[in-house]
Amino acid sequence: MMNDTASDAEAAAPRRLRLLFVCLGNICRSPAAEIVCREALARAGLAASVQVDSCGTASYHVGQKPDARMLAALKRAGYAYDGHRARCFRRDDWTRFDVIVPQDESNLADVLALAHGDDERARVLPMSRFFAAEETLREVPDPYYGGAEGFDAVVALLERSMPRLLDELRQRLSLR
């Protein structure tokens, strides 16, 4: 009887939209996108409606914290480290996430190569889709081999992209 009650409660609870950011090693761009997005969702009153995570397409840094330079850039921009540990994209991410957002063209191609069918491919939206119209970049640049200014630029680009990303999420939430 108790299981029926739990099942009824789960069925009545609104399902959250699940969002996954993807970059190469999951220590720079995608965890920054996750942290910036989580804060934007909270400010917009959408934190309870959207679950956010991130991962990488390569296993170079599995289990590691984000790059210290990215953590410093996030801190300078007013964001707190949330305990993130790098992980790789997994097959079950296709069933766990509704929207998958690769940060660059290479990771977009890698994720699409792992997709089986149009349904999975349709869930993949490149981060550049959310760039402001006046943005000259075509992808979120990888700051790994550069200096602090590259990490700051990535955080700023992600912040400028959040309004359009939140518009997309609001639209998807209203379609449920």
C-alpha positions as CSV (number, residue, x, y, z in Angstrom):
1,M,0.0,0.0,0.0
2,M,2.8,2.4,0.8
3,N,4.4,1.9,-2.6
4,D,1.1,2.8,-4.3
5,T,1.0,6.1,-2.3
6,A,4.6,6.9,-3.3
7,S,3.8,6.1,-6.9
8,D,0.8,8.3,-6.8
9,A,2.8,11.2,-5.3
10,E,5.5,10.7,-8.0
11,A,2.9,10.7,-10.8
12,A,1.3,13.9,-9.4
13,A,4.6,15.8,-9.0
14,P,5.5,17.8,-12.1
15,R,8.5,16.4,-13.9
16,R,11.5,18.6,-14.0
17,L,13.3,19.6,-17.3
18,R,16.8,18.1,-17.3
19,L,19.6,20.0,-18.9
20,L,23.2,18.8,-19.6
21,F,26.1,21.0,-20.7
22,V,28.9,19.2,-22.5
23,C,32.6,20.2,-23.2
24,L,35.7,18.2,-23.7
25,G,37.1,17.4,-20.2
26,N,34.3,18.8,-18.0
27,I,36.7,21.0,-16.1
28,C,36.3,24.4,-17.8
29,R,33.4,25.4,-20.0
30,S,30.6,22.9,-19.1
31,P,31.0,23.2,-15.3
32,A,31.1,27.0,-15.7
33,A,27.9,26.8,-17.8
34,E,26.3,24.6,-15.2
35,I,27.1,27.0,-12.4
36,V,26.2,30.2,-14.3
37,C,22.9,28.5,-15.5
38,R,22.0,27.3,-12.0
39,E,22.3,30.9,-10.7
40,A,20.3,32.3,-13.6
41,L,17.6,29.8,-13.0
42,A,17.5,30.7,-9.3
43,R,17.2,34.4,-10.1
44,A,14.4,33.7,-12.6
45,G,12.5,31.5,-10.2
46,L,13.0,28.4,-12.3
47,A,15.4,26.4,-10.1
48,A,12.7,24.0,-9.0
49,S,11.7,23.3,-12.6
50,V,15.1,22.6,-14.2
51,Q,17.8,20.2,-13.2
52,V,21.3,21.1,-14.5
53,D,24.4,18.9,-14.8
54,S,27.5,18.8,-17.0
55,C,29.9,16.3,-18.4
56,G,32.8,15.9,-21.0
57,T,33.3,13.8,-24.1
58,A,36.8,12.8,-23.0
59,S,37.9,11.0,-19.8
60,Y,41.0,13.0,-19.2
61,H,39.8,14.6,-16.0
62,V,37.2,12.2,-14.6
63,G,36.7,12.8,-10.8
64,Q,38.6,16.1,-10.8
65,K,37.4,19.5,-9.7
66,P,37.0,22.2,-12.3
67,D,40.3,23.9,-13.4
68,A,41.5,26.3,-10.7
69,R,41.6,29.1,-13.3
70,M,37.9,28.6,-14.1
71,L,37.1,28.5,-10.4
72,A,38.9,31.8,-10.0
73,A,37.1,33.4,-13.0
74,L,33.8,32.2,-11.6
75,K,34.7,33.6,-8.1
76,R,35.6,37.0,-9.7
77,A,32.2,37.0,-11.4
78,G,30.4,36.3,-8.1
79,Y,29.8,32.5,-8.4
80,A,30.5,29.9,-5.8
81,Y,32.0,26.4,-6.5
82,D,29.3,23.8,-6.1
83,G,31.4,20.7,-5.5
84,H,31.3,19.6,-9.2
85,R,33.5,16.6,-10.2
86,A,34.3,15.9,-13.8
87,R,32.5,13.0,-15.5
88,C,32.2,11.6,-19.1
89,F,29.1,11.6,-21.2
90,R,27.4,8.2,-20.8
91,R,24.8,6.3,-22.9
92,D,22.2,6.7,-20.2
93,D,22.5,10.5,-20.5
94,W,20.2,10.2,-23.4
95,T,17.4,8.9,-21.1
96,R,18.4,11.1,-18.2
97,F,18.4,14.5,-20.0
98,D,15.9,16.4,-22.1
99,V,18.3,19.0,-23.5
100,I,22.0,18.5,-24.2
101,V,24.1,21.6,-24.8
102,P,27.6,21.1,-26.3
103,Q,29.9,24.1,-25.9
104,D,31.7,23.9,-29.2
105,E,31.6,22.4,-32.7
106,S,33.8,19.4,-31.9
107,N,31.8,18.4,-28.9
108,L,28.6,18.9,-30.8
109,A,29.9,16.5,-33.5
110,D,31.0,14.0,-30.8
111,V,27.6,14.0,-29.0
112,L,25.7,13.8,-32.3
113,A,27.8,10.8,-33.3
114,L,26.6,9.0,-30.1
115,A,23.0,9.7,-30.8
116,H,20.7,7.0,-32.0
117,G,17.8,8.3,-34.0
118,D,16.1,11.7,-34.6
119,D,14.7,11.9,-31.1
120,E,18.1,12.0,-29.5
121,R,19.6,14.3,-32.1
122,A,16.7,16.7,-31.6
123,R,17.6,17.1,-27.9
124,V,21.1,18.5,-28.8
125,L,21.2,22.3,-29.0
126,P,24.7,23.9,-29.4
127,M,25.4,26.7,-26.9
128,S,26.0,29.1,-29.8
129,R,22.2,28.9,-30.5
130,F,21.8,31.0,-27.3
131,F,24.5,33.7,-28.2
132,A,23.2,37.2,-28.5
133,A,22.6,38.3,-32.1
134,E,25.6,40.6,-32.1
135,E,28.0,37.9,-30.8
136,T,30.9,37.3,-33.2
137,L,31.9,33.9,-31.8
138,R,30.6,30.7,-33.3
139,E,31.2,28.5,-30.2
140,V,32.4,28.8,-26.5
141,P,36.2,29.0,-26.9
142,D,38.3,26.5,-24.9
143,P,40.3,28.7,-22.4
144,Y,42.5,25.7,-21.2
145,Y,45.7,26.7,-22.9
146,G,45.4,30.4,-22.3
147,G,45.5,32.9,-19.5
148,A,43.0,34.2,-16.9
149,E,41.4,36.5,-19.5
150,G,40.2,33.5,-21.5
151,F,38.4,32.1,-18.5
152,D,36.9,35.5,-17.7
153,A,35.7,35.8,-21.3
154,V,34.0,32.4,-21.2
155,V,32.1,33.3,-18.0
156,A,31.0,36.6,-19.6
157,L,29.9,34.8,-22.8
158,L,27.9,32.3,-20.8
159,E,26.3,35.1,-18.8
160,R,25.3,36.9,-22.0
161,S,23.8,33.6,-23.3
162,M,21.6,32.8,-20.3
163,P,18.6,35.0,-21.2
164,R,18.1,33.2,-24.5
165,L,18.8,29.8,-22.9
166,L,16.2,30.6,-20.2
167,D,13.7,31.6,-22.9
168,E,14.2,28.2,-24.5
169,L,13.7,26.4,-21.2
170,R,10.6,28.4,-20.4
171,Q,9.2,27.5,-23.8
172,R,9.9,23.8,-23.2
173,L,8.4,23.9,-19.7
174,S,5.2,25.5,-21.1
175,L,4.9,22.7,-23.7
176,R,4.7,20.0,-21.0
